[in-house]
Amino acid sequence: SFSAVTTGRAQVQQEPSAETTEGTGISINCSHPNINSYDYIVWYRQLPGRGPEFLVTSIRGSKAL
């Protein structure tokens, strides 16, 4: 189970959570109308009952993990 955590910016568009089974791929997306090519997006996951865990930092575009 993945839970996407972002800053409190109102224009950030993303699903509040995403879930998959072990060994099965999943795509998670985040967008903002004013994002620039040099802006970083930082992804965390938060499992039930646990604190956020860093996953990856990426810039605009796609990144496989």
C-alpha positions in Angstrom: 0.0 0.0 0.0 1.4 3.4 -1.0 0.2 6.7 0.3 1.4 9.8 -1.5 2.3 12.7 0.7 2.8 16.3 -0.6 3.1 19.8 0.6 -0.1 21.7 1.4 -0.2 23.5 -2.0 -3.9 23.5 -3.1 -3.1 23.1 -6.8 -1.3 19.8 -6.5 -3.2 17.1 -8.3 -2.8 13.5 -7.2 -4.7 10.6 -5.8 -4.7 10.5 -2.0 -3.5 6.9 -2.0 -2.6 3.9 -4.2 -2.4 0.2 -3.5 -0.8 -2.8 -5.2 0.2 -6.3 -4.3 3.8 -7.3 -3.9 5.6 -7.9 -7.2 3.0 -6.0 -9.2 3.9 -2.6 -10.7 2.1 0.6 -10.1 2.2 4.1 -11.5 1.7 7.1 -9.2 1.3 10.6 -10.6 1.5 14.1 -9.3 1.0 17.3 -11.3 0.9 21.0 -10.7 0.0 23.7 -13.3 3.0 25.8 -12.5 5.7 23.2 -12.2 9.1 24.1 -13.9 11.6 21.7 -15.4 14.0 22.3 -12.5 11.4 21.7 -9.7 11.8 18.6 -7.7 9.0 16.2 -6.7 9.8 14.1 -3.6 7.9 10.9 -3.1 7.3 9.1 0.2 5.3 6.1 1.2 3.5 5.7 4.5 2.4 2.3 5.6 -0.4 1.9 8.1 0.8 2.8 11.6 4.2 4.0 10.5 5.9 7.3 9.6 6.6 8.5 6.1 9.5 6.7 4.3 11.4 8.4 1.5 11.1 6.7 -1.9 12.6 8.9 -4.6 13.2 12.4 -5.8 12.5 13.2 -9.4 12.2 16.2 -11.7 9.4 16.8 -14.2 8.7 13.7 -16.3 8.7 10.0 -15.4 11.1 8.0 -13.3 11.1 4.3 -12.7 11.8 3.0 -9.2 
